[in-house]
Amino acid sequence: MSTRHLLFSAIALTTNSFAASCFPGVQSLDSPSALFSVYAIAEKDDETYRLLIRENREVKSVRVVLDFSREACVLWAPNEAYFAVTWNMGSNLAETYIYSAAVPSRRVEVIDLLPAQLKDQLGALDHLYVVAKEWSAAGLTISINGQGGDARKRVTLDAKVTCRRSGESWRCDG
């Protein structure tokens, strides 16, 4: 691992409440009952990683979740049916996705689920962080923070929503 990656991981440990579950800093992360494991492998360029999920009962069942750079943090649902991945894409952008452990090819983009009043504010932001914070029986807590605008008018967004499964789809409100 390069010095740059170690430094970025050290910074993340001080700023992210679940940094212990961030890749490439950790080797693997098991679901609550260890039924599934998520892990990352480095690509040849050592700048890009592939996030994979494996069902531990069948080692052959390895599936690709996400190709990423920089850092990806994983947070499991208590029932381990779902997990959230916050991809820290750059210094000005973090996005969160929800995956089914059984079918990780079906990615849900949290930003698409945000209430209309929050979505309307996103266009004015040049820094946006949509981060999974906690997963409880009530749902997945997402923190949305951002800044934008110019010297005449600064725009700041600081909100929280809870995402939960409703029938066959997901919704976020708060």
C-alpha positions in Angstrom: 0.0 0.0 0.0 1.4 3.4 -0.9 2.2 6.1 1.6 -0.6 8.2 0.0 -3.2 5.5 0.8 -1.9 5.1 4.4 -2.2 8.8 4.9 -5.7 9.0 3.5 -6.8 6.1 5.7 -5.3 7.8 8.8 -7.2 11.0 8.0 -10.4 8.9 7.4 -10.0 7.3 10.9 -10.3 10.7 12.5 -13.3 11.9 10.4 -15.5 8.9 9.7 -17.5 7.2 12.4 -17.1 3.8 10.8 -13.6 4.1 9.3 -12.6 0.6 10.6 -14.8 -0.7 7.8 -13.1 1.2 5.0 -11.1 -0.3 2.1 -8.3 -0.5 1.2 -7.4 0.0 4.9 -9.0 -3.2 6.2 -8.5 -6.7 4.8 -12.1 -7.9 4.9 -15.4 -7.2 6.7 -17.8 -9.9 7.7 -21.5 -9.5 7.9 -23.0 -9.6 11.5 -23.1 -13.5 11.6 -20.2 -13.9 9.2 -22.4 -15.4 6.5 -20.9 -12.9 4.0 -17.5 -11.3 3.7 -16.6 -8.2 1.7 -13.1 -7.6 0.7 -11.1 -5.5 -1.8 -8.3 -6.4 -4.2 -5.9 -3.9 -5.9 -5.8 -3.7 -9.6 -2.4 -3.7 -11.4 -2.2 0.2 -11.3 -2.4 0.1 -7.5 -4.8 3.1 -7.7 -8.0 1.2 -8.5 -9.6 -1.5 -6.4 -12.3 -4.1 -6.9 -14.8 -4.6 -4.0 -16.0 -8.2 -3.8 -18.5 -10.1 -1.8 -18.3 -13.8 -0.9 -20.8 -16.1 0.7 -18.7 -17.9 3.3 -20.6 -21.2 3.0 -19.7 -21.3 -0.7 -16.3 -20.0 -1.4 -16.9 -20.2 -5.1 -19.7 -17.5 -4.9 -17.4 -14.5 -5.2 -19.2 -11.5 -6.9 -18.0 -8.1 -7.9 -19.7 -5.2 -6.1 -17.9 -2.1 -7.2 -14.7 -0.9 -8.9 -13.4 2.1 -7.0 -10.5 4.4 -6.3 -9.5 6.2 -3.1 -11.7 4.6 -0.5 -14.9 2.7 0.0 -16.6 2.1 3.4 -19.0 -0.7 4.1 -21.8 -0.8 6.7 -23.9 -3.9 7.2 -27.6 -4.0 8.0 -28.3 -5.8 11.3 -30.1 -8.6 9.4 -27.2 -8.8 6.9 -29.6 -8.9 3.9 -28.2 -5.5 2.8 -25.1 -3.5 3.0 -24.3 0.1 2.2 -21.1 1.3 0.5 -20.0 4.9 0.8 -17.5 5.6 -2.0 -15.2 8.6 -1.1 -14.6 9.5 -4.8 -12.6 12.6 -4.2 -12.0 15.5 -1.8 -15.3 17.0 -2.8 -17.6 14.0 -3.4 -18.8 10.9 -1.5 -21.8 8.9 -2.6 -23.6 6.0 -1.0 -25.1 2.9 -2.6 -27.2 0.1 -1.1 -26.7 -3.5 -2.2 -28.5 -6.7 -1.5 -26.0 -9.3 -0.2 -27.8 -12.0 -2.2 -27.9 -10.0 -5.5 -25.1 -7.4 -5.3 -25.5 -6.5 -9.0 -28.7 -4.5 -8.1 -27.3 -1.2 -6.8 -29.5 1.4 -5.3 -28.2 5.0 -5.5 -29.1 6.8 -2.3 -28.9 10.2 -4.0 -31.9 9.1 -6.2 -34.0 8.4 -3.1 -33.5 11.7 -1.4 -36.7 13.8 -0.7 -37.4 16.4 -3.4 -36.6 19.4 -1.1 -33.0 18.0 -0.6 -32.6 17.1 -4.3 -33.5 20.6 -5.3 -30.5 22.0 -3.3 -27.9 19.7 -4.8 -27.3 21.7 -8.0 -25.8 24.6 -6.2 -23.2 22.5 -4.4 -19.6 21.9 -5.5 -18.9 19.7 -2.5 -21.3 16.9 -1.6 -21.0 14.1 0.9 -23.7 11.5 1.1 -22.4 9.2 3.8 -23.9 6.1 5.5 -23.6 6.6 9.3 -25.6 3.9 11.1 -27.8 0.9 10.3 -30.4 0.0 12.9 -33.7 -1.7 13.0 -35.3 1.7 12.1 -33.2 1.9 8.8 -30.1 3.3 7.4 -29.1 6.7 8.6 -27.5 8.9 5.9 -25.8 12.2 6.5 -25.9 14.7 3.6 -23.5 17.6 3.8 -22.4 20.0 1.2 -21.2 23.5 0.3 -21.3 25.6 -2.8 -22.0 28.9 -4.3 -19.6 31.8 -4.7 -18.2 34.7 -2.7 -21.6 36.6 -2.9 -23.7 33.7 -1.8 -22.5 30.5 0.0 -24.9 27.5 0.1 -24.5 25.0 2.9 -26.5 21.8 3.3 -26.5 19.7 6.5 -29.2 17.1 6.7 -30.0 13.5 7.8 -32.4 11.0 6.3 -33.3 7.5 7.1 -33.6 5.0 4.3 -35.7 1.8 4.6 -37.1 -0.9 2.4 -40.8 -0.5 1.5 -42.1 -3.5 -0.3 -39.9 -4.0 -3.3 -38.3 -0.6 -3.3 -36.3 1.7 -1.1 -37.3 5.2 0.2 -35.5 7.8 2.2 -37.1 10.5 4.4 -36.3 12.7 7.3 
